Amino acid sequence: MSRLGMPLVNQFYRLFGSKSERWLARAALRVDAIRYHEAQAAKLSDDEIRHQSMRLRGRARGGETLDRLLPEAFGLVTEAARRTLNLRLYDVQLAGAQVLHMGALAELATGEGKTLTAVPAVYLNALNGKGVHVATVNDYLARRDAEWMEPVYQLLGLSVGVLQMQMQDQQRIKAYRSDITYGMASEFGFDFLRDRLRIKGQASQGVPFWEAWQNPGSNGAAKAGESRVQPEFLHYAIVDEADSILIDEARTPLIISTATQQASPEEQVVYHWANRLAQMMAFNEHYTFDHKKQKIELTESGRHLARYANPPVGPHSHAMDKLFEHVERSIFAHVRYHRDVHYMIENNKVVIIDEYTGRRMPDRHWRDGLHQAVEAKEGVPINKQSDHAAQVTFQNFFKLYKKLAGMTGTAAPNNREFARVYKLPVVVVPTNRPVIREHLPDRVFPNEEVKFTAVVAKVKELIDQGRAVLIGTRSVEKSEALSAKLTAAGIVHQVLNARQHELEAKVVAKAGEPGAVTIATNMAGRGTDIKLGAGVAESGGLFVMGTERHDARRIDRQLAGRCGRQGDPGSAQFFLALDDELLEALGAEKQQALIQEGQRRPIQSDRYRRLFDVAQKRMEARHYKQRIDLMAYDRHRQEVLKDLGADPYVD
């Protein structure tokens, strides 16, 4: 029996074994059978492997269960990967692949090869010809993973398609008609919405939407059915980086809006007036800010100032209470939304930066006039507020799949939410080799200036040791500020953020070389594998420095997980400051008091570290409530539209 199998089988028979242990033990029971079929496949030629794969496909389409085919299919994939990629799946990867096939969420530690782990489950579930979707966090990873794994699938006789943003419909149809489709999670969701909009527009008058959607061909709805890009039935999806997509991204619904048009000069007047007024107002005198609710509210003094500040009049103006709301949104744009942190200016447009991945989101807009408030703040052309044509949340979209699975390096902290919302149990898969990553205690400094000085000093020390250094920042602004510090100190380095996203593969490829220093936003926190150069492991491996804690502990773990992969040495440490954005969760007055205290007396790291933990937990609780509220609202909205005989996703 395999090294993985025996201890896990023993766990399976323990009366009080955890659910995760029981699922993993079921997977371990099959590993030896998979290895047997792998050995048999090793005796075959490439043509014979492809022929054997076609036989498995015939058996699957003939009604034989996938569970029964699993050992043969996984053995065939393992041999195909060895031949095409020179990679042999570990026992733990085979166990993780079975967890994915069973419809669970596999927590695989960073560096354990999630991309390859998914392949056996993808192949097995594609045998019946119903299509498998692999959803990930961005275009780059979708294209990279598809191109990397395509030789394995091709040897087995299966086709692979890739969805990319800005693709034409014919290209999308071709991608979906492949046996396996890789793509950005939001692209799968937007294609779902676009199909529904097409069918709504093309179905004949008097035919209820549900009849046109479910029975294409009746009452003039044939053309509507033929216009689908995505398959009618969503069979099986594996969500890579599942916590990012199903948890972090779930706070923002996918929305298709009407075409964006520039607002007329008359329509822009209100936004410019509110922007000028916002810059005149003072905190606590003219407005209050509730950090917990993230809400700006004008005081009586602020309302008085607005009322007598020559408010705009005319056909595009509003009642006074609506003008107050415009001012509050403008204040919010100034107080809470910062250039090169939450957005950047590109081609004279406001482009949102995703706070969890550090990537540009050119097709995303803030709602309820906030985007227009930011445009007025930055002095770029102001666009009209778009009407919503269709929308769906990630929670509701991914639950449409007949079978759903996911994988990530950080799922356990949110296991209850995965179970409650998605009915996905979390199974923690052991590592192939013991993790020897060193987690050093956080260091806390009075302010950012002192913190960055300490970071530069530490980088010099690490370069002298021959180690590679990865420095994580929360924003474009911070990455460029730290870059300036390193440049002034004469330290050669690379910067990876939303401005240099096209260079990602090249920067990451060199980030593990001796003496290499790389500053990166969260772009380098997921899906990137930094290979150590010659002598780096002997010097201690990659050193990951976090310059701020994030809103969720999971994201910190993702960053730290860039080092110490597959048994390599490595170290991770966070450098924090009392003026970091996270501590705003404690309240503005509390944070200001801490900053003043830190300037008067030496920093006691243990005490302050606990404050960062408290702030993180508050942010996590706030975001969880937002996700649950959004899901409840979306469910209620769908029920109302269904009762009216309308499509629950199309307004």
N, C-alpha and C positions, 0 to 999 in steps of 0.2 A: 504494500500500500504506500502511496505517496507520502512525502514528508508532511505535507499539509493535512492529509487525510486522517491519520490515526488520532491525534489529539482532538480534532474536531468531531470525529465520530463518537469519541468518548463523551464529549460535551453534549452531543445530541441525545444520549441516553441518560444524561443527568436530569433528574426530575424537575429541578428548579432552574434549568438553563434559561438564559434570556431568549427573547424572540429572535434577536440578531444572531445568537449562537445557533439556534435551531435552523434558521435559514441557511447559515453558512455550513453547518454540518450536512445538510441535504446536498449542498453543492459539492462538498468534499467527497461524498460517497461515490460520485461519478468520475472523479479525476482519473482513477486508474483505468477505467473503461475508455476514457478519452485518449489516454496515453497509448493504450493498445491499438486503437484505430489510427492514431498518429503513426505508429510504427508500421502498420500495414500500408498506409498511404505513402510512406517513404520508399516503398518498393516499386511504386508506380511511376510511369513517365508523365510528363506534363499533359499530354493528350489523354492519358488514362485517368488522370486526376479530374480533368474537365468532364470526361465521360461519366465518371463516378458522381460528380456534382450534379450532372443532368439527371442521373438516375434518382438521386435524392430529391430533386425538384419534382420529378414525376410522382414519386411516392407521396410527397407533401400535397401535391395537387389532387392526388387520388384519395385523399382523406386520412392518411396515416398521421398520427399526432406528432407535433414538433418535439414533444418530450421524448418520444420513442426514438426520433431521429437524432437527438442531441449528441450522444457520444460520437457517432459517425461524423456528423457535421462539424463538430468542434475539432475532432482529430484531423479532418481534411483541411480545415482553416489553419490549424497550427503548422501543418506541413507546408501549406501554400505560403504562409508568412515567412517560414524559414527559407524557402527557395527564392522568394521575390525580394524580401527585405533583409534577409540574413538576421532575423529576429525570431527567437523561440519563446512562445508564451510561457510564463512561469505558472506554477500551480495556483498561486494566489490570483493571477490574472484569469485563469480558467474558472476559478470560483467566482470572481467578480462578474465575469461574462454570464454565468448561470444566474446570478442574482438579477442581472439586467433582464435576462429572458423571463424570469419569474414575475417581473413587473414590480420591482422594488427600486429603492435608491441606494446605490452602492457608494459608501464613503471610502475612497481610495486615497491614501496619503499622497501629497504632491510628489511627483517624480516616479510614481509607480506605473506609469504608462497607460493612462486612461484611454488614449486614442486607440491603441492596439487592443486593449481589453474589450472595447465595444464591438470589435469586428466579428467574433464568433456569434454573438447574439444578433447582430445586424444580419449576418449571412443566413443564420437559421430561420429568422422570421421573414426573410425575403424569399424563401424557397416556395411559398405558396402563391407568389405572384401578386400579392396585394399591396406591395410597396412599403418601404421602411423610411422614415424621416429621422435624420440625425440633426438636432438643433443645437447651435452653439451661440456664443455671445457676440460674434462679429464676423464680418465678411472675410477678413484675413484668415481667421482660424478655420472657417468653413472650407475655404478654397485650399488651404494648406493640408487639412486632414483628408479631404477628398483626393487630392493629388497624391498624397503620401500613401494612402491605403488602396488606391485604385488598382495597382498591379496584383494585389491579392485577390480582389474581386474578379478581375479580368481572367486570371488563371482558373478561377472557379466558374467562369462563364456568366457572370452577372455584370450588368451595366451600372454605371455611377453617374449621377447628375449633380450639378452644383447650382444653387440659387445665389445670385448676387444682386445688390441694389442696382437700380437703373436698368435692369434687364428688360428686354422686350418680351411681349406675351409668348411669341413663338419659341423663344429660348426657354421660357419658364415651362411651357408645355412639354418640351423635350426633356427638361430636367426631371419633371414629375413622372414622365413615362418611363424613366429609368427604374431599375429594380430598387435602387437605393438613392436617396436624395439628401445631400448635405446642404445646410443653409443656416443663415442667421435666424434665430427664433422669431424675431419680429417680422421677417419676410414671410414665413409660413402663415403668421396671423394676418398680415395685410393681404396676402393672396386670398385667404378665406373671406375677408371682407369685400375685396374687389369682385370676387365671383358673385357674391350675393347682390352687390349693386348692379352688376351686369344683368343678372336674371330678373331683378326687380324692374329694370328698365326695359327688358325685352319681352317679358311675359305679356300675354294679351290682356286687354282690358277685361275686368270682371273675373279674372282667375285669381283666387287667393294665393298669396306668395307660397305657402306651404305646399299647395298642390303643384305649382310650377317647379318648386325646388325638388320635391320628392318623386314627381311623376313626369319627368321631361318627356315630351312627345304628345301629351294630351292637351286639348284646347289651345293649340297654337303655341305651346311652350317648348317645342322641340328645339328651336333656335336658341332659347335660353339655356337649355341643358347642354347644348353643344359648345356654348361659349365658355364653359368652365376651364380654368387653367389648372386648378388643383383637383385631385380625385374627389368624387362625391363622398366616399367613406374614408375616414381617417383611421388607418389600421393600427400602426405601431410607431411610437416615437421614443427615441432616447434623447434626453436633454443633457447635454454636456454643460459643466459648470452650473449645475441645477440650482444651487443656492442663489447664484447671481440672477438667473432668469426667473425662477419660480418664487423667489423671495424678494430680492432687491428691486428687480424690474416690475414686480407685481404692484407697486405703488402707483404706476403710471399706466392707464389704459391705452391700448392701441386705437388710434382715432384716424379715420380718413375724413378730411375736411374738403369743403368746396375749394375751387382753385383760388390761390392767393393773388390778391390784387392790391396795388398800392392805393392807400387812402387818398382822397382828394385833399387839397389844402384846407378846405373848410372843415373836413372831418378830423384833420390832424390838430386843429386849434386846441381842442380840449386836452389832448395828451401833452402838448407843449406847455399849456397853461399850468396843468397839474405838475409837470416836471419842474418848472420854475418855482412854483410855490413850495414843493417838497424841499428844495435846497435852502429855503428861507426858514424852515421849521426846526425847532430844537427838541431833543428828546426830553420827555417829562414835562416840558412846558406846553408844547403844541400837540404832542402825541405820546402815547404809551406803547410799549412793545411787550407782549406776553410771549416769552420764549417757549413755554410749554405748548401753547396752542399755535405758535408762529403767526401771531395776529397783531397787526398795527391798528390802533384806534385813535382817532382825533380826540383831543380834550376839548372842553368848551372854548378855551382860548384858541385852539387850532381851528375850530369851526368858525369862530368869529373872524379870524384872519382870512380864512377862505371866502367867507361870505362878503367881505369888503375888499377883496383883492382883484376887483374888476373881472368877475367870472365871465366866461364867454357866453354870448347870446346868439340866437339864430336857429335855423332849422336843425343843425347838428349838435346843439347843446342839449343839456339834460336838466331835470329838476335838481334842486340844490342837494338833496340827499344822495343822488347819483354822482354829483360832482364831488361830494365828500369821499365817496368810494374811489373815484379816480385819483384823488390826492393820496389816499391811503395806499393804493397800489403803487403810486409813484414813490412814496416814501419807502415802501417795502423793496422796490427795485434798487433804491440807493443803499438801504441799510443791509439787505440780506443777499443781494446778487452782485457779484464782483467780476469784473472783466478778467479774463485769463484764469479764473477759478471756476465759475459756473457757466461761463460762455466766452466766446472769442469773436472778434470782428473779422470777417473774411469776405472779400469782394463787396464791401460796404453793406454786409448783412450780419445780423446777430445769429451765430451758430452755437447751439447748446453743447456743452461738454458734459458727458455722462459722469456723474459723481462717483460711480462705482468702478467704471472701467477706464476713465480718463480719455475716452475717445470722442471724436466729433460726432454729433447727431444732426446732420444737416436737414433731415426731414421732420424733425420734432419741433413743436412750438409750445410755449406755455399758454395756458388757457385764461379765460376771464379777464382779458385786457392786460395781463402782466407782461406778455411779450411786447405789446405796443408801448408799455411804460418803459421797458428796457431800451427799446429802439429810440424813444424820445430822449432818454438819459444819454445815450451814446451819439445822438445827432445823426443817425442814419435814416434812410427813408422808412416811413411808418406804413405798415400794411394793414389792410382791413382785418377785423376779427372774422375768421372763417366760420361758417356754419358746419356743424358736424353732420356728415352724411352717413357714417357707420362707425361703430365702435365695439370693441370686445376687450375684456381683461385677459391677461395671461392665465389667471386662475380658471376662467370659464373656457378659454380656447383649448388648453391642453387636456382638460377633462373630457373633450369631445373624442379623443382617441380611444379606440377599443382597448388598447393596452398601452400603458405609459411606464417608462422607466427613466432613471436619471443617474448621474454620477458626478461626484465632486470631491474635493479634498476636505471640505468643511460642511458637513450636513448635520452631524449629531446635535449641535446647539439648537437647531430648529426642528428636531424630530417630531415634536408634537404638532407643529404647524403643518409639516408635510403630511402627517397622518390625518389631521383634521380637514385640511383644504383639498388635498390631492389623493387621499387614501393611499399614500405611498409609505410603506414601512422603510426605515433606514437600517441598513445592514453595514456594519463596520468591517471591512475586509483587512486582514492583517498585512503588514508589509512583507516584501520578499526578503529583505535584509533588515537587521535592526537599525533604527534611526539613531545616529550618533550626533545629530545636530546639537549645538550648544546654545541654549537660550540664556543670554546674559541679562542681568537686572536692568530695568529702565533707568535712564539718567534724566533728571529733571533740572531745568535751568530757569532763571527768573524771567527771561524774555527770549524772543527769537534771535536777536543779535548775538547774545551770549551763546545760545544753542548752536547757531551756525558756525561760530568761531571754534567751538568744541568739535563739531563735525569735521571741519577742515583739519584740525590737529590730529584727529583720529585717522583720517584718510591718509595723511602723510605717514603716520606710524605703520599703517597696514601696507602701504606701497613699499616701504623699506623692507617689510617682511616677505615681499613677493606674492602677496595675496591679491585676489580680484575683489572688487568692491561694487556692490549694487546699493544705491541710495534711493529709497522710495519717498516720494512727496505726494501730497494730496491734490496739487493743482499745477497748472502750467505756470502760473505766477511764481509759486514757490520754487519750482524746478529751475526757472530762469534766474531767480534771485540767488539761489545757492550756486548755480553755475558761475555767476559773476564773482562770487567769493572764491571759488576754486581757481578761476582764471587769474584773479588778482594774486593768488598764492603760487601761481606757476604750475598748477596741477593739470595735466592733460586729461581730458575726459570726454565722454559722449553724453548727449541729452536725448531722451526719448519721451516725447509728449505728443499732444494732439497736433502740434505744428509739424512734427517730423514723422508722422505715423507711417508714411510710405517707406521709411528707412528701417522699420521695425526689425525685419528679418536680418539685415546686415548688422545692426547694432547688437542684437541679442547673440548673434553668432560669435562675436568677438568679446562679449562681456565676461567670459571666464578666463581670459588670458592673464598671465602674470602682470600685476601692476595696472590692469585695466580698471578704470573707474567709470561707472555708468550711473547717471541720474535718470530716474524714470518715474512717471506718474503710475497710476494703477494699471496702465497698459502692460507692464511687466509682471503684474501680479497673477495673471491667469494664462494658462495655456503655453507659457514659454518655458523652454528647457535650456538652461545655461550649462553648456559643457565646459568642464575644467580643462585649462591648458596644461602644458607640461610643467611639472613642479608645483602647481598650485595646491594640489591635494596634500603634498608633503609639507607645505607651508601653513596648512590649516584650512584650506578650502576657501570657498566664497564667503565673504562677510557681507551680510545684509544689514543695512542701517535704515530704520524707519525714522523719519523726521517728524511724524505726528501719528497719533492714534486715530483710527477711523471710526465712523459711526457704529460699526458692527465689529465685534471681535473676530468674526470669520475672515474679514478682509485683512486684518493684521496677520492672521495665521497663513493666509494665502501668500502674503509678501514674504514672511519668514520662511515659508516652504520653498522659496526659490533656491535655498541652499540645503546641503545635507541630503541630497537625493540619492536613492539606491545605495545607501551605505557610505556615501562620500562624507568626508568631514565638512564642517561648515559652522558658522556662527551667525546669530541674529541678535540685534539689540536696538531698542528704541531710544531716541533722543527727543525729549519732550520739553515744552516751555509752558509757563503759566498763562501766556497770552495765546495759546493754541485755540483754534476754532472750537474744538470739542468741548472745552470747559465752559463755553457759552451756555451749555445745557444746564449748568448749575445756577444760571441767572447772571445778568450783567453786573449787578452790584457785588455778588459773591466773587465773581472772577476778578473784578477790579481790586477788591480787598486782598485777594490772594497775590496779585501782581505786586501790590504795595508791600505786602508782608515779605515776599521773596526778595525784594530789593533791600530790606532792612536787616534781614538775618539769613544765615546759611540755610540752603535748601536741605530739608530732610526728605530724601527720596521716598522712603517707605510710606510716610504720611501722605505725600502728594500723589504717589502711585494709586493709592486707594481712591482718591478723588477722581482720577481718570477712569477708574473702574466704575464708579458710581455714575459718572457722566455717560459712559458708553451704555450702561444698562438703561438709563433714562431714554437715550436716543433709540435704542432697540425697541423699548416698550412703545414709544411714540410711533415708530414706523410700523410696528405690528398692528396697532390700532388703526392706522391709516389703511393698511391692506385689508383688514377685516371689514372696515366700514365701506371701502370701495367695492369689495366683493358682494356685500349685502345690498348696496345700492344697485349694482349691475344686475343682480338676480331679480330684484323687485322690478327694475326697468324691463327686463325680459318677460316677466310674467304679465305685466300690463300690456305689452305689445302683442304677446301671444293671445291674450284674451280678446284683443281687437282683430285677430286674424292676420296680423302683420308679422313681418320678419323681426325677431327680437334683437337683431344686430344692426338693422338699417333704420335710421330715423325717417 
